[in-house]
């Protein structure tokens, strides 16, 4: 009896891979990681400082992010973050 697509699909184990890292700046010094997809985006903190007051404040000496090379934004949607960045 021939196998159906359902039978074949049941035998195939789907492999979930991490999404590839997106590099927005080749000399980036910070990796921002978005939420559910764990999407990594390499950015330049210097460039981001010039784009908004929020980024400027985040990379100010008073905040932990100013010395981090990796910043997790667990509440932010990864697809939206790519658009914003």
DRENBATI-14413 format. One line per 10 residues: number of its first residue (from 0); their letters; for each residue x negated, y, z of C-alpha. Coordinates in steps of 0.1 Angstrom, whole numbers, always signed. Each point is the difference from the previous one (the first is absolute). Example, Ala and Ser with C-alpha at 12.3 -4.5 7.8 and 13.67 -1.06 7.14 Angstrom:
2
0) AS) -123/-45/+78 | -14/+34/-7
This chain:
85
0) XXXXXXXXXX) +0/+0/+0 | -15/+34/-10 | -9/+25/+28 | +21/+32/+2 | -14/+34/+7 | +12/-2/+36 | -19/-33/+5 | -32/+15/-14 | +4/+32/+20 | +4/-20/+32
10) XXXXXXXXXX) -34/-16/-7 | -18/+33/-6 | -12/+17/+31 | +1/+38/-6 | -31/+18/+11 | +4/+34/+16 | -31/+21/-6 | -9/+34/+15 | +7/+28/-24 | -32/+14/-16
20) XXXXXXXXXX) -17/+30/+15 | +8/+32/-19 | -30/+24/-2 | +11/+36/-5 | -35/+15/+7 | -32/-19/-9 | -18/+16/+29 | +30/-5/+23 | -9/-2/+37 | +34/-11/+14
30) XXXXXXXXXX) +23/-30/-7 | +37/+7/+6 | +21/-32/+5 | +37/+2/-6 | +26/-21/+18 | +17/-32/-11 | -22/-7/-31 | -32/+9/+18 | -10/+20/-31 | -35/+15/+4
40) XXXXXXXXXX) -8/+33/-16 | -35/+15/+1 | +1/+38/+2 | -22/+29/+8 | +8/+17/+33 | -16/+32/-13 | +24/+1/-30 | +30/-8/+22 | -9/+28/+24 | +5/+25/-28
50) XXXXXXXXXX) +34/-14/-11 | +21/+5/+32 | +0/+12/+35 | +10/-35/+12 | -31/-16/-15 | -21/+29/+12 | +12/-5/+36 | -4/-38/-2 | -37/+3/-10 | -7/+27/+26
60) XXXXXXXXXX) -25/-9/+27 | +27/-3/+27 | +17/-30/-17 | -12/-36/+0 | +5/-1/-38 | -28/+25/-4 | -26/-26/+7 | +18/-31/-13 | -8/-16/-33 | +33/-19/+0
70) XXXXXXXXXX) +34/+16/+8 | +31/-22/+3 | +34/+16/-6 | +23/-28/+10 | +32/+20/-2 | -7/+13/-35 | +10/-18/-32 | -30/-10/-20 | +16/+9/-34 | +10/+34/+13
80) XXXXX) -35/+6/+14 | -16/-7/-34 | +23/+27/-15 | -9/+25/+28 | -37/-7/-3
